[in-house]
């Protein structure tokens, strides 16, 4: 078994090569000279946020991407991160190396570097692996796009497609059946979300509010609406779906229930944002420039909460208010 | 069971009241405007870094103090922190509130604020509680005191007393017997370390290198020496001991073994630093100004590693190279 200090020196320290002020992970602290920065923090736990059997490189990359998604929603440009790892007792060095390879791959993709962290382990082999990251990035000139700036009458938009990661998880757990092609694409959405950095930066000038969709579309629309003191009305049929998710919805006996499920799964890592109707053209231009699909899915009105609306304008009953980590 | 979002709003958000840019924990990110800052990150896990039966307010305060100790060694002034909590499934709200009360108490003592974080839980009641913090503070004007600046011939100093926390843990686990008074004082050193912020700032101008002693005196002296490309020679009898630790050493049949044990326990959260002999007067002045005991315990020479030396100048055999989280 390799020691903690060898692991830091040999496996993690190379990940800090391009991090000015990280001191090669050889000191107690990292020095971050310039500012301002926005910071976000996430913890993920085996059996809760990822499957215990997921390969460690994919876990590492999902951790990076989930955090970058928070920065993306705020229009920020990722810079670096701090990472704490808690391994099961007796973890093999090659598993830690696999994890580090995943980090390296996405560090290069997103041009970020490791600035510091902590490596420790449980006393038991069954202790669940946990990873905790603090990411930071440069906010856009106007400051980070906040959650609380939506105005009455604003349009509500979402990037990409919704529900794929949740269906991917069901496919991996064999709770739902899919074609081989659909299963592969849905599982990829679960394992490797795409942080929407380009569109997040492109809308920062005119979006009135934004949030990344990680708890589920309805839940996160509720967070945005509550922070803004408004009510979010989501037109259920306009929720963007991949062909795999569309096929799944079509197979369900109750279409509204299926749409409500898709809007509740979580793990989408898309950006939900609001903008005044006068900005529809700017939204289209930003979407094109960022090469990212953006769908207009509803409006913000006086009131409170977030609701799915059917074609007749009636509220669709939704079972869940989104993923709640303390209630699971 | 209270929801994740209620807990953040009602229990954690008040802890961010004085944190400019934390947005009351209602957004995806916190904005940190000014710089430079030094950052440090720590993860602590039930059964490894604290006892599962420890009260949550003490766990919270130890988490804060262990991180502030890193900042103290670098001469930095604490500013704020990010916190991720992973609770056992079904954690009672009053336990989370107890944890938050501990945070509040030490936030006020050290004038820091909560800037953001994450709250989640295991799927099982036996999932070990885990907390992960990223602390930041303003470095001294000269920049953070590094680990790697020690020079040949420098003196080696340590603050406070060594070995108390380790003996406190043994007392709590009933592995060693103590008088009631000694047990109480040693247990307090285990539960509530004193980050040496004043002395850390006072020596920043002339200390050539510094590190906080968390892995054990010998191990951390080794880290400082290795980073500086030198060898640390620690005069075993000069290691400062509290009266309780002194009494314990006196009771052991092999004095050198006892001193070596004390220098290997870890969890001391004292500052180990180096300074040239010409600075002895400055060290004394800084110690007095900071109202902190400082002991000269050795020297740095050409070579590698860290060694305990007896009164005849011979190396004392030491069993451990300090606490290794991956090897336990």
Boltz contact constraints between the chains, C-beta under 6 A:
constraints:
  - contact:
      token1: [A, 1]
      token2: [B, 327]
      max_distance: 6.0
  - contact:
      token1: [A, 3]
      token2: [B, 324]
      max_distance: 6.0
  - contact:
      token1: [A, 4]
      token2: [B, 324]
      max_distance: 6.0
  - contact:
      token1: [A, 4]
      token2: [B, 325]
      max_distance: 6.0
  - contact:
      token1: [A, 4]
      token2: [B, 326]
      max_distance: 6.0
  - contact:
      token1: [A, 26]
      token2: [B, 227]
      max_distance: 6.0
  - contact:
      token1: [A, 27]
      token2: [B, 146]
      max_distance: 6.0
  - contact:
      token1: [A, 27]
      token2: [B, 147]
      max_distance: 6.0
  - contact:
      token1: [A, 28]
      token2: [B, 40]
      max_distance: 6.0
  - contact:
      token1: [A, 28]
      token2: [B, 70]
      max_distance: 6.0
  - contact:
      token1: [A, 28]
      token2: [B, 73]
      max_distance: 6.0
  - contact:
      token1: [A, 29]
      token2: [B, 38]
      max_distance: 6.0
  - contact:
      token1: [A, 29]
      token2: [B, 40]
      max_distance: 6.0
  - contact:
      token1: [A, 29]
      token2: [B, 74]
      max_distance: 6.0
  - contact:
      token1: [A, 29]
      token2: [B, 144]
      max_distance: 6.0
  - contact:
      token1: [A, 30]
      token2: [B, 39]
      max_distance: 6.0
  - contact:
      token1: [A, 31]
      token2: [B, 38]
      max_distance: 6.0
  - contact:
      token1: [A, 31]
      token2: [B, 144]
      max_distance: 6.0
  - contact:
      token1: [A, 32]
      token2: [B, 37]
      max_distance: 6.0
  - contact:
      token1: [A, 33]
      token2: [B, 36]
      max_distance: 6.0
  - contact:
      token1: [A, 34]
      token2: [B, 35]
      max_distance: 6.0
  - contact:
      token1: [A, 35]
      token2: [B, 34]
      max_distance: 6.0
  - contact:
      token1: [A, 35]
      token2: [B, 35]
      max_distance: 6.0
  - contact:
      token1: [A, 36]
      token2: [B, 33]
      max_distance: 6.0
  - contact:
      token1: [A, 37]
      token2: [B, 32]
      max_distance: 6.0
  - contact:
      token1: [A, 38]
      token2: [B, 29]
      max_distance: 6.0
  - contact:
      token1: [A, 38]
      token2: [B, 31]
      max_distance: 6.0
  - contact:
      token1: [A, 39]
      token2: [B, 30]
      max_distance: 6.0
  - contact:
      token1: [A, 40]
      token2: [B, 28]
      max_distance: 6.0
  - contact:
      token1: [A, 40]
      token2: [B, 29]
      max_distance: 6.0
  - contact:
      token1: [A, 41]
      token2: [B, 82]
      max_distance: 6.0
  - contact:
      token1: [A, 41]
      token2: [B, 84]
      max_distance: 6.0
  - contact:
      token1: [A, 41]
      token2: [B, 116]
      max_distance: 6.0
  - contact:
      token1: [A, 41]
      token2: [B, 117]
      max_distance: 6.0
  - contact:
      token1: [A, 41]
      token2: [B, 118]
      max_distance: 6.0
  - contact:
      token1: [A, 42]
      token2: [B, 118]
      max_distance: 6.0
  - contact:
      token1: [A, 43]
      token2: [B, 84]
      max_distance: 6.0
  - contact:
      token1: [A, 43]
      token2: [B, 86]
      max_distance: 6.0
  - contact:
      token1: [A, 43]
      token2: [B, 118]
      max_distance: 6.0
  - contact:
      token1: [A, 43]
      token2: [B, 120]
      max_distance: 6.0
  - contact:
      token1: [A, 45]
      token2: [B, 86]
      max_distance: 6.0
  - contact:
      token1: [A, 47]
      token2: [B, 123]
      max_distance: 6.0
  - contact:
      token1: [A, 48]
      token2: [B, 123]
      max_distance: 6.0
  - contact:
      token1: [A, 70]
      token2: [B, 28]
      max_distance: 6.0
  - contact:
      token1: [A, 73]
      token2: [B, 28]
      max_distance: 6.0
  - contact:
      token1: [A, 74]
      token2: [B, 29]
      max_distance: 6.0
  - contact:
      token1: [A, 82]
      token2: [B, 41]
      max_distance: 6.0
  - contact:
      token1: [A, 82]
      token2: [B, 134]
      max_distance: 6.0
  - contact:
      token1: [A, 84]
      token2: [B, 41]
      max_distance: 6.0
  - contact:
      token1: [A, 84]
      token2: [B, 43]
      max_distance: 6.0
  - contact:
      token1: [A, 84]
      token2: [B, 132]
      max_distance: 6.0
  - contact:
      token1: [A, 86]
      token2: [B, 43]
      max_distance: 6.0
  - contact:
      token1: [A, 86]
      token2: [B, 45]
      max_distance: 6.0
  - contact:
      token1: [A, 116]
      token2: [B, 41]
      max_distance: 6.0
  - contact:
      token1: [A, 117]
      token2: [B, 41]
      max_distance: 6.0
  - contact:
      token1: [A, 118]
      token2: [B, 41]
      max_distance: 6.0
  - contact:
      token1: [A, 118]
      token2: [B, 42]
      max_distance: 6.0
  - contact:
      token1: [A, 118]
      token2: [B, 43]
      max_distance: 6.0
  - contact:
      token1: [A, 120]
      token2: [B, 43]
      max_distance: 6.0
  - contact:
      token1: [A, 120]
      token2: [B, 325]
      max_distance: 6.0
  - contact:
      token1: [A, 121]
      token2: [B, 325]
      max_distance: 6.0
  - contact:
      token1: [A, 121]
      token2: [B, 326]
      max_distance: 6.0
  - contact:
      token1: [A, 123]
      token2: [B, 47]
      max_distance: 6.0
  - contact:
      token1: [A, 123]
      token2: [B, 48]
      max_distance: 6.0
  - contact:
      token1: [A, 130]
      token2: [B, 130]
      max_distance: 6.0
  - contact:
      token1: [A, 132]
      token2: [B, 84]
      max_distance: 6.0
  - contact:
      token1: [A, 132]
      token2: [B, 132]
      max_distance: 6.0
  - contact:
      token1: [A, 134]
      token2: [B, 82]
      max_distance: 6.0
  - contact:
      token1: [A, 134]
      token2: [B, 134]
      max_distance: 6.0
  - contact:
      token1: [A, 144]
      token2: [B, 29]
      max_distance: 6.0
  - contact:
      token1: [A, 144]
      token2: [B, 31]
      max_distance: 6.0
  - contact:
      token1: [A, 146]
      token2: [B, 27]
      max_distance: 6.0
  - contact:
      token1: [A, 147]
      token2: [B, 27]
      max_distance: 6.0
  - contact:
      token1: [A, 227]
      token2: [B, 26]
      max_distance: 6.0
  - contact:
      token1: [A, 324]
      token2: [B, 3]
      max_distance: 6.0
  - contact:
      token1: [A, 324]
      token2: [B, 4]
      max_distance: 6.0
  - contact:
      token1: [A, 325]
      token2: [B, 4]
      max_distance: 6.0
  - contact:
      token1: [A, 325]
      token2: [B, 120]
      max_distance: 6.0
  - contact:
      token1: [A, 325]
      token2: [B, 121]
      max_distance: 6.0
  - contact:
      token1: [A, 326]
      token2: [B, 4]
      max_distance: 6.0
  - contact:
      token1: [A, 326]
      token2: [B, 121]
      max_distance: 6.0
  - contact:
      token1: [A, 327]
      token2: [B, 1]
      max_distance: 6.0
